[in-house]
């Protein structure tokens, strides 16, 4: 069952641009249009302080817009 509101990197639907509150996000990992949440990597990739096997990520909330390229 495919959810059309959830977009992630490897879902096979092609390249797309992600906007949060009208601002384009370059390094988005996944985005949920229905809930208004997007998970991104900051432009300088950092290793998590306590969990050394993970890369630091951050969640943005707001109006999510997806534009297919």
Secondary structure, DSSP 8 states (H G I E B T S, - for coil): ---TTEEETTSSS--EEEEETTEEESSEEEEETTTTEEEE--SS--B-SS-TTSB--EEEES-EEEEE-
